[in-house]
Amino acid sequence: MIEISREEFKKDPVFRKVYEHILKIHSVPNHTANVLFRSKHIKDFCEEARHFVIMKGNPDIFMHYDVASWYNEKNGGASVKIDAIVFYDDFIEFETARVRGLHSTKDSDIPNIN
């Protein structure tokens, strides 16, 4: 497992391409957008989440990224900031982390268990 911090992936030309690709494919889930909208009156309110992704290719890339989302008054949507990207060595390591992440919290915090 390799963790790349925000400072690293913003400077490194290869990791920056991965970061830019994540920004293209990332969409704020409906439940996050609803929470942000309902909490827009709270100064600096944000929701943090971890997204697990398998980027198909040869070979497949197993990773997760941590993202913080805020309500954006200007466009009525959400602004996002990627804080870290983690690459896993193989599917077993990835799946172990994903399942551990799902089951280390209360069920009420898991809107879409899949």
N, C-alpha and C positions, 0 to 999 in steps of 0.2 A: 504494500500500500504506500502510495506517495501522496502527500498533501501539499498543495500549492496555495500559498497565501495570496491575497489580493495584490499586495505589493509585487510579488514575484510574477504573477500572470499578466499584470499590466505592463511590465518591463520586457519580459521574454517574448520574442517574436512568434515562437511556436505556440506557447501557451496562450498568448493573446488571441490567436486565431481560434483556439478552442473556446475561450471566453466569449468572443464575438459570435461564434456559432450558438453557444448556449443562449445568449441574449436573443438571437433570432428565433430559436425554437421554444423558448420559455413563454408560457402564458400563465397569467395569474389565475388560480382556480376561483370558481364562483364563490365558494364559501369564504375565501380570503377577501375578495372584493367586497362582499357583503359586510364582513366584520370591519374592514377599513372604512367603508361608507358610514356605518352606524357609529363608528368611533372617531369620525373626522373632527369633532369638537375637542378632542383630547390632544393637547400639544405634543408633537413628536411621537405619536402613537405608531408603532410598527408591528408587523407580524413576521416572525422568523420561521423558516421552514427548511427542511432538507429534502432534496429531490434526487431520487435514484434513477439513473439513466443507463441504458445499454445502447451505445452508438454502433449500429451495424456496419460491418466492413470486413476486411480480411487482414488482420483478425478483428473481432469485435472488441470494443473498448467498454469496460465496466467502470462506472464512475458515479459519484454523487457531487452535488454542489449545494452550498448553503446560501440562501437568499433571504434578504430582508425586504419587506414591501411596505410602502407608505401610501396614504391617500394623497393624490395630486389634485389640488384645488383648480389648477389651470385647465386641465383636460377632463376632470371628473373621473379619472381612472386611477391607476396605481403606478407608482414609480418603484423600480426595483434596483437592488444593489447586490451583486454576487460577492460574497465574502471569502469563500474558499472553494477550491475544486480538489476532489480526492479521486485518485485513480487506483483501482484494485488490480492485483496481479492476475486473478482468474475469477471465474464465475462463482466458485464456492466461497471465496473470501467476500465477494460482492453480496451474494445472497445471504450469507451469515450476518453481515452488517445490516442489510435491509430488514431482515426478519427481526433482528435484535432491536432495531430502531422502532419497528411497528409495535412490538410487544413490551417496550420499556416505558410505556405511557398509558394513561387511562383511555378506555375505549371512546369516551366522549371527545377526546382530542384527535381521533382518527376519523375524519369525515368520509373517506373513500378507501376502505380496506380492500385492496385488490392486488 
